[in-house]
Amino acid sequence: MPGRPVPSRRTVLRSAALTPVAGLGPAACSPGDDGAAPARPTAPVDLGTDGEVAKGAAKLYRDANVVVSRADDGFLKAFSTVCTHAGCPIKKLQGTKLVCPCHGSEFDARTGEVLHAPATVPLIELPVEVKQGRIVVSPGT
């Protein structure tokens, strides 16, 4: 075809290299059995000593996908840190705000409520108690 420019070797190779990767973005952040983090623990989890969470603060337990907060009256609350938007595990806590790395959703670690979209559903609350001086979360229902 005389009127059409021929692509350079670099353009052809770059396109070929990017083609297999192009479809992985949505799959990496989609919920389900394809590698997304489980929203609840499957059994009770001992997170550590009761003194690890100060009054008015929150602590992120990355390996368990759980955040625990303590109100000023000492009452504990726990939430799953699996984002309700796309199932990504949240690994960042700024004060009492959880920030999802996948799409930027933000949640209040004290209430589980959404602070910033795209998530619209609050985090899953988990039963939490202190047993023999240790913080233990359970799967709940």
N, C-alpha and C positions, 0 to 999 in steps of 0.2 A: 504494500500500500504506500504509494508515494507521498501522501499528505500527512502521514502519522509519524511522529518522532519515535525512534527506537530507544527503549529504556536502557540505562547504563547497567553494567554488570553489578555495581554496588546496589542499585535500586532493586534489582531482581533478587539478589541474595538477602537483602534486608527484609523484603516482603516474605520470602520463604522462611526465614528464621522466626518472624513474628507470628506467622499464621497459626502454628500449633498452640502458642501461648494465649492467643486472643480469647479463647473460650474459657479459660481457667478462672478469671476474675469472679464471675457470678457463682461458679461452683464452689469456690473457696469460702464464700460467705453465706451460702444457703443453709437453712436448717435441715435437720433430718439425720439419717443414719450414715451420712457420707463424710463423717469426720467432725461434725459439729459437736461442741461440748455438751454433755448431759446437763439438763436444767436442774436436776436434783441429785443429791448423793444417793447411792443405792443402799446404804446402811448408815448407822450413826457414825459420825466423824468427830474424833477428839481433836480440837483445834489448838489447845494449849492452855496455859494457866489463866485463871479468872482475871488476874491483874494485868493482862496484856492489853485490855481495852479500857482506856480511861473514860471517866464521865464526860459526856458531851463530845466524844470522839468516835471514830470508826477505824476498824482494822481490816485490811484486805488479806484474805488467805488465798493466794493465787492458785496453789496446788489443789485446793479443794473447790475452787470456783464459788467461794462464799465470802460475804462481807458481814461483819458483826459490828453493831453500834451499841453504845451505852448511853442512855438518857441521863440527864442530870440527877434523876432520882435513883439511878443504878440499874434500871430495867434494861435488859438486853433484847435486841432484835437482830435477826439474821435474814439475809436474802441471798438467793442465787445470783451469781455475777455472770450469768449467761444472758446476753442481750436478747430482749424479747423481739427485736426487729429482725435479726437474721441469724441468731444462734451463735454469735461470736463470743468467745470468752473475754470478759473485761479484765484487764490487767493493770489498770491505772486508777489510783485513788488520789484525788487532790482535796485535802481536807476531809470533807464529807460528801464530795461529788465524785461519782464514778464516770469515767469517760471510755466509751467503746472505741477501739481502734479501727473498726471496719468502716463505719459510716458516720461517726461523730455523735451518736446518741449520748445523752447525759442523764444520769439518775441520781437522786438523793439517797445516799447510803443509810440514812436514818429512817426513811419512810418507804423506799423503793420506787417512789413516784418519778415519772419522766420529767426532766427539766428541759431537755432539748431533743427535738425530732431528729431523725425520722422515726424512732420508736414511738409508739402511742400507748403501749400496754406497760403497766408497772412491772418491776421485777417480782419474781416468785418469792413470797415469804416462806421461811423455813422455821420449823420448831427449834428453839434453842433453850438450853438449860445449863446450869452449873451443877456438875456431879463431882463430889469430892475435890472441889477446888479447880476443876477443869471445865472449859467451855466445850459443850458437845452439841452439834447440830444433827438433826434427823431428817430423813426424806420427807416425812409428813404424808399428806394424801394428795 
